Amino acid sequence: IERASAPTLFERFGVKDQATYVFRPDGYVLARCRGIGAAFARDAILEALKGGSRAAAKGAGACDSTLERDRLYDALAALIDETAENERARVLAPLMALLAAHPMDPAAVRQSIERAR
């Protein structure tokens, strides 16, 4: 898609020039990459179909998979839904502290969510 034909879409996803986005069937972003990356998109889809938590990507930092982040959000949402309203602060406070201290450690966050259950 050219920027001129869909400027709102480019703005919504923060694309300045070119980007490759792979969307899950439910509309969530599975993976994204700066530039045009057909091989990246293929690898991301294959990794997701294998049940992997990260899209395969070449070049450190060049591409970012959001699959694991989406899974963590889903687990957190389920925890909130399962927790009585008057217990939410007690259950969520330690988890929020962990997120602040270790924002890039999905395994630690997932363990904390499971412990809170």
Biopython code that builds the backbone (N, CA, C, O; Angstrom):
import numpy as np
from Bio.PDB.StructureBuilder import StructureBuilder

atoms = [
    (1, "ILE", "N", (0.856, -1.175, 0.000)),
    (1, "ILE", "CA", (0.000, 0.000, 0.000)),
    (1, "ILE", "C", (0.900, 1.235, 0.000)),
    (1, "ILE", "O", (1.872, 1.312, 0.751)),
    (2, "GLU", "N", (0.570, 2.155, -0.820)),
    (2, "GLU", "CA", (1.304, 3.419, -0.870)),
    (2, "GLU", "C", (0.808, 4.353, 0.228)),
    (2, "GLU", "O", (-0.382, 4.364, 0.543)),
    (3, "ARG", "N", (1.702, 5.128, 0.807)),
    (3, "ARG", "CA", (1.358, 6.050, 1.882)),
    (3, "ARG", "C", (0.242, 7.014, 1.462)),
    (3, "ARG", "O", (-0.662, 7.296, 2.248)),
    (4, "ALA", "N", (0.304, 7.508, 0.246)),
    (4, "ALA", "CA", (-0.696, 8.476, -0.223)),
    (4, "ALA", "C", (-2.106, 7.896, -0.248)),
    (4, "ALA", "O", (-3.082, 8.628, -0.082)),
    (5, "SER", "N", (-2.219, 6.581, -0.455)),
    (5, "SER", "CA", (-3.546, 5.980, -0.531)),
    (5, "SER", "C", (-4.114, 5.600, 0.836)),
    (5, "SER", "O", (-5.308, 5.330, 0.955)),
    (6, "ALA", "N", (-3.259, 5.578, 1.874)),
    (6, "ALA", "CA", (-3.737, 5.190, 3.211)),
    (6, "ALA", "C", (-2.929, 5.886, 4.305)),
    (6, "ALA", "O", (-2.306, 5.211, 5.125)),
    (7, "PRO", "N", (-2.924, 7.215, 4.338)),
    (7, "PRO", "CA", (-2.092, 7.917, 5.323)),
    (7, "PRO", "C", (-2.473, 7.609, 6.771)),
    (7, "PRO", "O", (-1.606, 7.585, 7.644)),
    (8, "THR", "N", (-3.748, 7.376, 7.033)),
    (8, "THR", "CA", (-4.187, 7.063, 8.395)),
    (8, "THR", "C", (-3.615, 5.734, 8.860)),
    (8, "THR", "O", (-3.225, 5.592, 10.019)),
    (9, "LEU", "N", (-3.564, 4.771, 7.968)),
    (9, "LEU", "CA", (-3.004, 3.456, 8.295)),
    (9, "LEU", "C", (-1.521, 3.581, 8.645)),
    (9, "LEU", "O", (-1.064, 2.998, 9.628)),
    (10, "PHE", "N", (-0.773, 4.337, 7.849)),
    (10, "PHE", "CA", (0.645, 4.545, 8.121)),
    (10, "PHE", "C", (0.835, 5.243, 9.456)),
    (10, "PHE", "O", (1.726, 4.880, 10.224)),
    (11, "GLU", "N", (0.010, 6.240, 9.741)),
    (11, "GLU", "CA", (0.097, 6.967, 11.008)),
    (11, "GLU", "C", (-0.244, 6.059, 12.181)),
    (11, "GLU", "O", (0.443, 6.074, 13.202)),
    (12, "ARG", "N", (-1.291, 5.276, 12.038)),
    (12, "ARG", "CA", (-1.732, 4.384, 13.125)),
    (12, "ARG", "C", (-0.628, 3.428, 13.555)),
    (12, "ARG", "O", (-0.445, 3.188, 14.749)),
    (13, "PHE", "N", (0.108, 2.879, 12.591)),
    (13, "PHE", "CA", (1.143, 1.908, 12.905)),
    (13, "PHE", "C", (2.540, 2.522, 13.005)),
    (13, "PHE", "O", (3.521, 1.801, 13.186)),
    (14, "GLY", "N", (2.634, 3.840, 12.890)),
    (14, "GLY", "CA", (3.917, 4.503, 13.075)),
    (14, "GLY", "C", (4.929, 4.218, 11.984)),
    (14, "GLY", "O", (6.134, 4.215, 12.236)),
    (15, "VAL", "N", (4.449, 3.979, 10.777)),
    (15, "VAL", "CA", (5.350, 3.692, 9.663)),
    (15, "VAL", "C", (5.772, 5.003, 9.025)),
    (15, "VAL", "O", (4.938, 5.780, 8.562)),
    (16, "LYS", "N", (7.090, 5.242, 9.007)),
    (16, "LYS", "CA", (7.591, 6.475, 8.414)),
    (16, "LYS", "C", (7.868, 6.313, 6.925)),
    (16, "LYS", "O", (7.609, 7.227, 6.142)),
    (17, "ASP", "N", (8.390, 5.165, 6.532)),
    (17, "ASP", "CA", (8.737, 4.945, 5.131)),
    (17, "ASP", "C", (8.098, 3.655, 4.631)),
    (17, "ASP", "O", (7.021, 3.682, 4.037)),
    (18, "GLN", "N", (8.754, 2.536, 4.869)),
    (18, "GLN", "CA", (8.228, 1.239, 4.458)),
    (18, "GLN", "C", (8.308, 0.282, 5.629)),
    (18, "GLN", "O", (9.195, 0.391, 6.475)),
    (19, "ALA", "N", (7.375, -0.658, 5.672)),
    (19, "ALA", "CA", (7.374, -1.666, 6.734)),
    (19, "ALA", "C", (6.620, -2.894, 6.255)),
    (19, "ALA", "O", (5.764, -2.825, 5.373)),
    (20, "THR", "N", (6.966, -4.016, 6.864)),
    (20, "THR", "CA", (6.258, -5.259, 6.618)),
    (20, "THR", "C", (5.551, -5.635, 7.907)),
    (20, "THR", "O", (6.183, -5.755, 8.957)),
    (21, "TYR", "N", (4.251, -5.819, 7.829)),
    (21, "TYR", "CA", (3.451, -6.250, 8.973)),
    (21, "TYR", "C", (2.812, -7.586, 8.641)),
    (21, "TYR", "O", (2.321, -7.798, 7.532)),
    (22, "VAL", "N", (2.826, -8.491, 9.624)),
    (22, "VAL", "CA", (2.144, -9.772, 9.488)),
    (22, "VAL", "C", (1.050, -9.770, 10.545)),
    (22, "VAL", "O", (1.332, -9.657, 11.738)),
    (23, "PHE", "N", (-0.198, -9.896, 10.106)),
    (23, "PHE", "CA", (-1.334, -9.875, 11.020)),
    (23, "PHE", "C", (-1.857, -11.283, 11.261)),
    (23, "PHE", "O", (-1.914, -12.111, 10.352)),
    (24, "ARG", "N", (-2.238, -11.531, 12.515)),
    (24, "ARG", "CA", (-2.907, -12.784, 12.843)),
    (24, "ARG", "C", (-4.347, -12.703, 12.342)),
    (24, "ARG", "O", (-4.839, -11.611, 12.059)),
    (25, "PRO", "N", (-5.025, -13.836, 12.230)),
    (25, "PRO", "CA", (-6.425, -13.806, 11.776)),
    (25, "PRO", "C", (-7.339, -12.969, 12.667)),
    (25, "PRO", "O", (-8.349, -12.449, 12.192)),
    (26, "ASP", "N", (-7.000, -12.830, 13.964)),
    (26, "ASP", "CA", (-7.834, -12.034, 14.862)),
    (26, "ASP", "C", (-7.511, -10.548, 14.814)),
    (26, "ASP", "O", (-8.075, -9.765, 15.579)),
    (27, "GLY", "N", (-6.605, -10.152, 13.917)),
    (27, "GLY", "CA", (-6.305, -8.741, 13.723)),
    (27, "GLY", "C", (-5.117, -8.220, 14.509)),
    (27, "GLY", "O", (-4.702, -7.081, 14.295)),
    (28, "TYR", "N", (-4.554, -9.014, 15.412)),
    (28, "TYR", "CA", (-3.365, -8.596, 16.151)),
    (28, "TYR", "C", (-2.148, -8.651, 15.235)),
    (28, "TYR", "O", (-2.094, -9.449, 14.299)),
    (29, "VAL", "N", (-1.171, -7.790, 15.520)),
    (29, "VAL", "CA", (0.075, -7.813, 14.768)),
    (29, "VAL", "C", (0.914, -8.980, 15.279)),
    (29, "VAL", "O", (1.252, -9.033, 16.461)),
    (30, "LEU", "N", (1.243, -9.893, 14.408)),
    (30, "LEU", "CA", (2.084, -11.036, 14.747)),
    (30, "LEU", "C", (3.550, -10.615, 14.751)),
    (30, "LEU", "O", (4.301, -10.974, 15.658)),
    (31, "ALA", "N", (3.955, -9.855, 13.738)),
    (31, "ALA", "CA", (5.351, -9.436, 13.624)),
    (31, "ALA", "C", (5.419, -8.208, 12.737)),
    (31, "ALA", "O", (4.521, -7.939, 11.939)),
    (32, "ARG", "N", (6.519, -7.464, 12.900)),
    (32, "ARG", "CA", (6.709, -6.283, 12.059)),
    (32, "ARG", "C", (8.196, -6.115, 11.782)),
    (32, "ARG", "O", (9.046, -6.562, 12.552)),
    (33, "CYS", "N", (8.479, -5.472, 10.686)),
    (33, "CYS", "CA", (9.859, -5.300, 10.264)),
    (33, "CYS", "C", (9.947, -4.009, 9.466)),
    (33, "CYS", "O", (9.058, -3.709, 8.669)),
    (34, "ARG", "N", (11.006, -3.248, 9.675)),
    (34, "ARG", "CA", (11.232, -2.059, 8.843)),
    (34, "ARG", "C", (11.586, -2.511, 7.438)),
    (34, "ARG", "O", (12.308, -3.492, 7.260)),
    (35, "GLY", "N", (11.087, -1.811, 6.454)),
    (35, "GLY", "CA", (11.365, -2.172, 5.072)),
    (35, "GLY", "C", (10.434, -3.256, 4.580)),
    (35, "GLY", "O", (9.516, -3.683, 5.281)),
    (36, "ILE", "N", (10.688, -3.689, 3.372)),
    (36, "ILE", "CA", (9.879, -4.728, 2.766)),
    (36, "ILE", "C", (10.611, -6.054, 2.961)),
    (36, "ILE", "O", (11.744, -6.215, 2.507)),
    (37, "GLY", "N", (9.967, -6.996, 3.632)),
    (37, "GLY", "CA", (10.629, -8.253, 3.966)),
    (37, "GLY", "C", (9.750, -9.454, 3.737)),
    (37, "GLY", "O", (9.145, -9.970, 4.677)),
    (38, "ALA", "N", (9.668, -9.911, 2.497)),
    (38, "ALA", "CA", (8.846, -11.089, 2.190)),
    (38, "ALA", "C", (9.366, -12.321, 2.932)),
    (38, "ALA", "O", (8.575, -13.110, 3.450)),
    (39, "ALA", "N", (10.682, -12.489, 2.987)),
    (39, "ALA", "CA", (11.259, -13.637, 3.699)),
    (39, "ALA", "C", (10.967, -13.537, 5.188)),
    (39, "ALA", "O", (10.679, -14.544, 5.836)),
    (40, "PHE", "N", (11.039, -12.330, 5.734)),
    (40, "PHE", "CA", (10.711, -12.115, 7.146)),
    (40, "PHE", "C", (9.264, -12.528, 7.418)),
    (40, "PHE", "O", (8.990, -13.230, 8.392)),
    (41, "ALA", "N", (8.333, -12.092, 6.556)),
    (41, "ALA", "CA", (6.923, -12.428, 6.746)),
    (41, "ALA", "C", (6.714, -13.936, 6.680)),
    (41, "ALA", "O", (5.996, -14.503, 7.504)),
    (42, "ARG", "N", (7.332, -14.576, 5.715)),
    (42, "ARG", "CA", (7.222, -16.034, 5.588)),
    (42, "ARG", "C", (7.744, -16.725, 6.846)),
    (42, "ARG", "O", (7.091, -17.622, 7.380)),
    (43, "ASP", "N", (8.925, -16.306, 7.322)),
    (43, "ASP", "CA", (9.515, -16.915, 8.512)),
    (43, "ASP", "C", (8.652, -16.689, 9.752)),
    (43, "ASP", "O", (8.521, -17.582, 10.589)),
    (44, "ALA", "N", (8.068, -15.507, 9.869)),
    (44, "ALA", "CA", (7.201, -15.208, 11.020)),
    (44, "ALA", "C", (5.974, -16.113, 11.017)),
    (44, "ALA", "O", (5.581, -16.642, 12.057)),
    (45, "ILE", "N", (5.378, -16.288, 9.854)),
    (45, "ILE", "CA", (4.194, -17.143, 9.744)),
    (45, "ILE", "C", (4.557, -18.595, 10.034)),
    (45, "ILE", "O", (3.836, -19.278, 10.763)),
    (46, "LEU", "N", (5.661, -19.071, 9.475)),
    (46, "LEU", "CA", (6.080, -20.457, 9.731)),
    (46, "LEU", "C", (6.374, -20.687, 11.206)),
    (46, "LEU", "O", (6.011, -21.725, 11.758)),
    (47, "GLU", "N", (7.030, -19.726, 11.847)),
    (47, "GLU", "CA", (7.340, -19.850, 13.275)),
    (47, "GLU", "C", (6.053, -19.875, 14.099)),
    (47, "GLU", "O", (5.940, -20.652, 15.046)),
    (48, "ALA", "N", (5.094, -19.037, 13.747)),
    (48, "ALA", "CA", (3.827, -19.020, 14.474)),
    (48, "ALA", "C", (3.070, -20.337, 14.283)),
    (48, "ALA", "O", (2.463, -20.847, 15.224)),
    (49, "LEU", "N", (3.106, -20.873, 13.092)),
    (49, "LEU", "CA", (2.429, -22.139, 12.835)),
    (49, "LEU", "C", (3.070, -23.295, 13.598)),
    (49, "LEU", "O", (2.399, -24.269, 13.937)),
    (50, "LYS", "N", (4.384, -23.180, 13.868)),
    (50, "LYS", "CA", (5.064, -24.198, 14.667)),
    (50, "LYS", "C", (4.769, -24.015, 16.147)),
    (50, "LYS", "O", (5.115, -24.871, 16.961)),
    (51, "GLY", "N", (4.126, -22.896, 16.502)),
    (51, "GLY", "CA", (3.820, -22.628, 17.904)),
    (51, "GLY", "C", (4.931, -21.880, 18.606)),
    (51, "GLY", "O", (4.941, -21.789, 19.833)),
    (52, "GLY", "N", (5.867, -21.344, 17.845)),
    (52, "GLY", "CA", (6.980, -20.606, 18.435)),
    (52, "GLY", "C", (6.526, -19.296, 19.013)),
    (52, "GLY", "O", (5.486, -18.768, 18.620)),
    (53, "SER", "N", (7.295, -18.759, 19.950)),
    (53, "SER", "CA", (6.929, -17.509, 20.597)),
    (53, "SER", "C", (7.554, -16.302, 19.937)),
    (53, "SER", "O", (7.213, -15.168, 20.273)),
    (54, "ARG", "N", (8.475, -16.527, 18.990)),
    (54, "ARG", "CA", (9.104, -15.396, 18.319)),
    (54, "ARG", "C", (9.189, -15.659, 16.834)),
    (54, "ARG", "O", (9.403, -16.791, 16.399)),
    (55, "ALA", "N", (9.021, -14.623, 16.074)),
    (55, "ALA", "CA", (9.191, -14.762, 14.634)),
    (55, "ALA", "C", (10.673, -14.820, 14.326)),
    (55, "ALA", "O", (11.472, -14.115, 14.942)),
    (56, "ALA", "N", (11.033, -15.648, 13.387)),
    (56, "ALA", "CA", (12.435, -15.709, 12.988)),
    (56, "ALA", "C", (12.781, -14.423, 12.268)),
    (56, "ALA", "O", (12.014, -13.939, 11.434)),
    (57, "ALA", "N", (13.926, -13.878, 12.590)),
    (57, "ALA", "CA", (14.327, -12.627, 11.959)),
    (57, "ALA", "C", (15.843, -12.582, 11.856)),
    (57, "ALA", "O", (16.554, -13.036, 12.752)),
    (58, "LYS", "N", (16.319, -12.035, 10.764)),
    (58, "LYS", "CA", (17.755, -11.869, 10.590)),
    (58, "LYS", "C", (18.092, -10.430, 10.890)),
    (58, "LYS", "O", (17.342, -9.520, 10.537)),
    (59, "GLY", "N", (19.223, -10.220, 11.543)),
    (59, "GLY", "CA", (19.648, -8.871, 11.870)),
    (59, "GLY", "C", (19.123, -8.470, 13.218)),
    (59, "GLY", "O", (17.937, -8.170, 13.353)),
    (60, "ALA", "N", (19.968, -8.457, 14.217)),
    (60, "ALA", "CA", (19.549, -8.151, 15.588)),
    (60, "ALA", "C", (18.864, -6.797, 15.649)),
    (60, "ALA", "O", (19.407, -5.797, 15.179)),
    (61, "GLY", "N", (17.696, -6.770, 16.216)),
    (61, "GLY", "CA", (16.971, -5.524, 16.404)),
    (61, "GLY", "C", (16.266, -5.011, 15.167)),
    (61, "GLY", "O", (15.544, -4.018, 15.250)),
    (62, "ALA", "N", (16.446, -5.643, 14.034)),
    (62, "ALA", "CA", (15.843, -5.129, 12.815)),
    (62, "ALA", "C", (14.340, -5.352, 12.789)),
    (62, "ALA", "O", (13.594, -4.523, 12.268)),
    (63, "CYS", "N", (13.893, -6.472, 13.350)),
    (63, "CYS", "CA", (12.486, -6.825, 13.313)),
    (63, "CYS", "C", (12.014, -7.186, 14.711)),
    (63, "CYS", "O", (12.800, -7.630, 15.549)),
    (64, "ASP", "N", (10.727, -6.993, 14.955)),
    (64, "ASP", "CA", (10.195, -7.198, 16.293)),
    (64, "ASP", "C", (8.922, -8.026, 16.222)),
    (64, "ASP", "O", (7.959, -7.620, 15.572)),
    (65, "SER", "N", (8.904, -9.178, 16.880)),
    (65, "SER", "CA", (7.701, -9.995, 16.927)),
    (65, "SER", "C", (6.879, -9.581, 18.134)),
    (65, "SER", "O", (7.435, -9.371, 19.212)),
    (66, "THR", "N", (5.590, -9.460, 17.980)),
    (66, "THR", "CA", (4.724, -9.101, 19.097)),
    (66, "THR", "C", (3.911, -10.286, 19.585)),
    (66, "THR", "O", (3.038, -10.124, 20.437)),
    (67, "LEU", "N", (4.179, -11.471, 19.063)),
    (67, "LEU", "CA", (3.406, -12.645, 19.457)),
    (67, "LEU", "C", (3.517, -12.917, 20.953)),
    (67, "LEU", "O", (2.500, -13.118, 21.618)),
    (68, "GLU", "N", (4.732, -12.926, 21.491)),
    (68, "GLU", "CA", (4.899, -13.194, 22.925)),
    (68, "GLU", "C", (4.244, -12.091, 23.752)),
    (68, "GLU", "O", (3.625, -12.379, 24.777)),
    (69, "ARG", "N", (4.368, -10.854, 23.333)),
    (69, "ARG", "CA", (3.734, -9.749, 24.051)),
    (69, "ARG", "C", (2.222, -9.919, 24.059)),
    (69, "ARG", "O", (1.582, -9.702, 25.088)),
    (70, "ASP", "N", (1.644, -10.302, 22.930)),
    (70, "ASP", "CA", (0.199, -10.539, 22.874)),
    (70, "ASP", "C", (-0.216, -11.669, 23.810)),
    (70, "ASP", "O", (-1.252, -11.590, 24.470)),
    (71, "ARG", "N", (0.596, -12.716, 23.861)),
    (71, "ARG", "CA", (0.293, -13.825, 24.769)),
    (71, "ARG", "C", (0.328, -13.366, 26.225)),
    (71, "ARG", "O", (-0.506, -13.779, 27.031)),
    (72, "LEU", "N", (1.291, -12.514, 26.557)),
    (72, "LEU", "CA", (1.362, -11.999, 27.927)),
    (72, "LEU", "C", (0.168, -11.109, 28.241)),
    (72, "LEU", "O", (-0.390, -11.186, 29.336)),
    (73, "TYR", "N", (-0.227, -10.270, 27.299)),
    (73, "TYR", "CA", (-1.408, -9.430, 27.509)),
    (73, "TYR", "C", (-2.643, -10.291, 27.723)),
    (73, "TYR", "O", (-3.464, -10.010, 28.596)),
    (74, "ASP", "N", (-2.771, -11.350, 26.916)),
    (74, "ASP", "CA", (-3.923, -12.247, 27.070)),
    (74, "ASP", "C", (-3.914, -12.915, 28.442)),
    (74, "ASP", "O", (-4.959, -13.023, 29.084)),
    (75, "ALA", "N", (-2.732, -13.368, 28.901)),
    (75, "ALA", "CA", (-2.630, -14.012, 30.214)),
    (75, "ALA", "C", (-2.948, -13.013, 31.326)),
    (75, "ALA", "O", (-3.618, -13.358, 32.299)),
    (76, "LEU", "N", (-2.469, -11.783, 31.184)),
    (76, "LEU", "CA", (-2.754, -10.751, 32.177)),
    (76, "LEU", "C", (-4.243, -10.420, 32.205)),
    (76, "LEU", "O", (-4.828, -10.278, 33.279)),
    (77, "ALA", "N", (-4.854, -10.297, 31.035)),
    (77, "ALA", "CA", (-6.294, -10.015, 30.967)),
    (77, "ALA", "C", (-7.091, -11.135, 31.628)),
    (77, "ALA", "O", (-8.062, -10.870, 32.338)),
    (78, "ALA", "N", (-6.688, -12.382, 31.399)),
    (78, "ALA", "CA", (-7.379, -13.519, 32.024)),
    (78, "ALA", "C", (-7.227, -13.464, 33.537)),
    (78, "ALA", "O", (-8.183, -13.727, 34.267)),
    (79, "LEU", "N", (-6.033, -13.122, 34.013)),
    (79, "LEU", "CA", (-5.806, -13.005, 35.456)),
    (79, "LEU", "C", (-6.718, -11.931, 36.053)),
    (79, "LEU", "O", (-7.323, -12.142, 37.104)),
    (80, "ILE", "N", (-6.813, -10.800, 35.395)),
    (80, "ILE", "CA", (-7.673, -9.713, 35.889)),
    (80, "ILE", "C", (-9.128, -10.173, 35.911)),
    (80, "ILE", "O", (-9.846, -9.928, 36.880)),
    (81, "ASP", "N", (-9.560, -10.836, 34.846)),
    (81, "ASP", "CA", (-10.942, -11.316, 34.782)),
    (81, "ASP", "C", (-11.248, -12.344, 35.867)),
    (81, "ASP", "O", (-12.361, -12.384, 36.392)),
    (82, "GLU", "N", (-10.260, -13.179, 36.205)),
    (82, "GLU", "CA", (-10.462, -14.245, 37.197)),
    (82, "GLU", "C", (-10.384, -13.750, 38.636)),
    (82, "GLU", "O", (-10.832, -14.439, 39.552)),
    (83, "THR", "N", (-9.822, -12.567, 38.842)),
    (83, "THR", "CA", (-9.584, -12.061, 40.192)),
    (83, "THR", "C", (-10.751, -11.183, 40.635)),
    (83, "THR", "O", (-11.195, -10.301, 39.899)),
    (84, "ALA", "N", (-11.236, -11.434, 41.840)),
    (84, "ALA", "CA", (-12.316, -10.605, 42.392)),
    (84, "ALA", "C", (-11.846, -9.148, 42.442)),
    (84, "ALA", "O", (-10.678, -8.864, 42.710)),
    (85, "GLU", "N", (-12.769, -8.249, 42.182)),
    (85, "GLU", "CA", (-12.412, -6.829, 42.102)),
    (85, "GLU", "C", (-11.717, -6.336, 43.373)),
    (85, "GLU", "O", (-10.771, -5.553, 43.290)),
    (86, "ASN", "N", (-12.169, -6.780, 44.537)),
    (86, "ASN", "CA", (-11.567, -6.308, 45.788)),
    (86, "ASN", "C", (-10.188, -6.936, 46.039)),
    (86, "ASN", "O", (-9.505, -6.531, 46.980)),
    (87, "GLU", "N", (-9.761, -7.907, 45.228)),
    (87, "GLU", "CA", (-8.455, -8.553, 45.370)),
    (87, "GLU", "C", (-7.462, -8.125, 44.293)),
    (87, "GLU", "O", (-6.285, -8.479, 44.369)),
    (88, "ARG", "N", (-7.907, -7.383, 43.313)),
    (88, "ARG", "CA", (-7.057, -7.062, 42.162)),
    (88, "ARG", "C", (-5.800, -6.285, 42.541)),
    (88, "ARG", "O", (-4.720, -6.599, 42.041)),
    (89, "ALA", "N", (-5.908, -5.300, 43.392)),
    (89, "ALA", "CA", (-4.725, -4.518, 43.762)),
    (89, "ALA", "C", (-3.678, -5.407, 44.416)),
    (89, "ALA", "O", (-2.490, -5.283, 44.117)),
    (90, "ARG", "N", (-4.100, -6.302, 45.304)),
    (90, "ARG", "CA", (-3.160, -7.187, 45.990)),
    (90, "ARG", "C", (-2.482, -8.139, 45.006)),
    (90, "ARG", "O", (-1.287, -8.410, 45.124)),
    (91, "VAL", "N", (-3.236, -8.639, 44.047)),
    (91, "VAL", "CA", (-2.706, -9.595, 43.076)),
    (91, "VAL", "C", (-1.826, -8.905, 42.032)),
    (91, "VAL", "O", (-0.788, -9.438, 41.641)),
    (92, "LEU", "N", (-2.238, -7.733, 41.586)),
    (92, "LEU", "CA", (-1.544, -7.073, 40.484)),
    (92, "LEU", "C", (-0.328, -6.245, 40.911)),
    (92, "LEU", "O", (0.580, -6.048, 40.103)),
    (93, "ALA", "N", (-0.283, -5.763, 42.134)),
    (93, "ALA", "CA", (0.838, -4.910, 42.568)),
    (93, "ALA", "C", (2.195, -5.585, 42.395)),
    (93, "ALA", "O", (3.096, -4.977, 41.817)),
    (94, "PRO", "N", (2.381, -6.831, 42.877)),
    (94, "PRO", "CA", (3.689, -7.464, 42.672)),
    (94, "PRO", "C", (4.016, -7.690, 41.190)),
    (94, "PRO", "O", (5.175, -7.596, 40.784)),
    (95, "LEU", "N", (3.004, -7.982, 40.401)),
    (95, "LEU", "CA", (3.212, -8.192, 38.976)),
    (95, "LEU", "C", (3.652, -6.902, 38.292)),
    (95, "LEU", "O", (4.540, -6.924, 37.439)),
    (96, "MET", "N", (3.045, -5.796, 38.653)),
    (96, "MET", "CA", (3.429, -4.510, 38.064)),
    (96, "MET", "C", (4.861, -4.134, 38.458)),
    (96, "MET", "O", (5.601, -3.572, 37.651)),
    (97, "ALA", "N", (5.247, -4.445, 39.693)),
    (97, "ALA", "CA", (6.626, -4.186, 40.125)),
    (97, "ALA", "C", (7.596, -5.013, 39.291)),
    (97, "ALA", "O", (8.645, -4.514, 38.883)),
    (98, "LEU", "N", (7.254, -6.277, 39.034)),
    (98, "LEU", "CA", (8.098, -7.133, 38.212)),
    (98, "LEU", "C", (8.203, -6.585, 36.790)),
    (98, "LEU", "O", (9.291, -6.559, 36.214)),
    (99, "LEU", "N", (7.092, -6.153, 36.228)),
    (99, "LEU", "CA", (7.102, -5.593, 34.878)),
    (99, "LEU", "C", (7.993, -4.352, 34.802)),
    (99, "LEU", "O", (8.710, -4.160, 33.821)),
    (100, "ALA", "N", (7.946, -3.526, 35.819)),
    (100, "ALA", "CA", (8.775, -2.320, 35.838)),
    (100, "ALA", "C", (10.252, -2.683, 35.924)),
    (100, "ALA", "O", (11.092, -2.029, 35.306)),
    (101, "ALA", "N", (10.570, -3.723, 36.690)),
    (101, "ALA", "CA", (11.961, -4.110, 36.892)),
    (101, "ALA", "C", (12.519, -4.943, 35.735)),
    (101, "ALA", "O", (13.710, -4.863, 35.434)),
    (102, "HIS", "N", (11.669, -5.737, 35.089)),
    (102, "HIS", "CA", (12.124, -6.658, 34.040)),
    (102, "HIS", "C", (11.203, -6.606, 32.827)),
    (102, "HIS", "O", (10.561, -7.608, 32.511)),
    (103, "PRO", "N", (11.117, -5.471, 32.139)),
    (103, "PRO", "CA", (10.156, -5.357, 31.040)),
    (103, "PRO", "C", (10.464, -6.246, 29.843)),
    (103, "PRO", "O", (9.579, -6.490, 29.024)),
    (104, "MET", "N", (11.684, -6.732, 29.720)),
    (104, "MET", "CA", (12.044, -7.521, 28.550)),
    (104, "MET", "C", (12.186, -9.012, 28.868)),
    (104, "MET", "O", (12.804, -9.747, 28.098)),
    (105, "ASP", "N", (11.624, -9.465, 29.987)),
    (105, "ASP", "CA", (11.758, -10.865, 30.383)),
    (105, "ASP", "C", (10.391, -11.540, 30.414)),
    (105, "ASP", "O", (9.798, -11.682, 31.483)),
    (106, "PRO", "N", (9.882, -11.961, 29.243)),
    (106, "PRO", "CA", (8.552, -12.558, 29.182)),
    (106, "PRO", "C", (8.398, -13.791, 30.069)),
    (106, "PRO", "O", (7.324, -14.017, 30.627)),
    (107, "ALA", "N", (9.450, -14.588, 30.206)),
    (107, "ALA", "CA", (9.354, -15.806, 31.024)),
    (107, "ALA", "C", (9.094, -15.447, 32.480)),
    (107, "ALA", "O", (8.276, -16.094, 33.134)),
    (108, "ALA", "N", (9.771, -14.432, 32.997)),
    (108, "ALA", "CA", (9.564, -14.008, 34.384)),
    (108, "ALA", "C", (8.156, -13.458, 34.574)),
    (108, "ALA", "O", (7.521, -13.719, 35.595)),
    (109, "VAL", "N", (7.672, -12.710, 33.614)),
    (109, "VAL", "CA", (6.321, -12.156, 33.702)),
    (109, "VAL", "C", (5.297, -13.288, 33.691)),
    (109, "VAL", "O", (4.361, -13.283, 34.490)),
    (110, "ARG", "N", (5.470, -14.263, 32.787)),
    (110, "ARG", "CA", (4.538, -15.384, 32.716)),
    (110, "ARG", "C", (4.545, -16.177, 34.026)),
    (110, "ARG", "O", (3.485, -16.582, 34.504)),
    (111, "GLN", "N", (5.724, -16.404, 34.613)),
    (111, "GLN", "CA", (5.809, -17.116, 35.898)),
    (111, "GLN", "C", (5.061, -16.343, 36.973)),
    (111, "GLN", "O", (4.345, -16.936, 37.780)),
    (112, "SER", "N", (5.220, -15.041, 36.989)),
    (112, "SER", "CA", (4.549, -14.221, 37.994)),
    (112, "SER", "C", (3.027, -14.276, 37.817)),
    (112, "SER", "O", (2.290, -14.326, 38.802)),
    (113, "ILE", "N", (2.561, -14.267, 36.574)),
    (113, "ILE", "CA", (1.126, -14.368, 36.321)),
    (113, "ILE", "C", (0.603, -15.711, 36.832)),
    (113, "ILE", "O", (-0.448, -15.773, 37.470)),
    (114, "GLU", "N", (1.339, -16.777, 36.549)),
    (114, "GLU", "CA", (0.919, -18.112, 37.002)),
    (114, "GLU", "C", (0.925, -18.195, 38.525)),
    (114, "GLU", "O", (0.012, -18.783, 39.104)),
    (115, "ARG", "N", (1.928, -17.622, 39.187)),
    (115, "ARG", "CA", (1.970, -17.626, 40.652)),
    (115, "ARG", "C", (0.796, -16.846, 41.229)),
    (115, "ARG", "O", (0.246, -17.229, 42.262)),
    (116, "ALA", "N", (0.406, -15.756, 40.572)),
    (116, "ALA", "CA", (-0.699, -14.925, 41.067)),
    (116, "ALA", "C", (-2.019, -15.662, 40.984)),
    (116, "ALA", "O", (-2.939, -15.368, 41.748)),
    (117, "ARG", "N", (-2.130, -16.606, 40.082)),
    (117, "ARG", "CA", (-3.365, -17.382, 39.958)),
    (117, "ARG", "C", (-3.492, -18.298, 41.147)),
    (117, "ARG", "O", (-4.463, -19.047, 41.248)),
]
sb = StructureBuilder()
sb.init_structure("model")
sb.init_model(0)
sb.init_chain("A")
sb.init_seg("    ")
for serial, (resi, resn, name, xyz) in enumerate(atoms, 1):
    if name == "N":
        sb.init_residue(resn, " ", resi, " ")
    sb.init_atom(name, np.array(xyz, "f"), 0.0, 1.0, " ", f" {name:<3s}", serial, name[0])
structure = sb.get_structure()
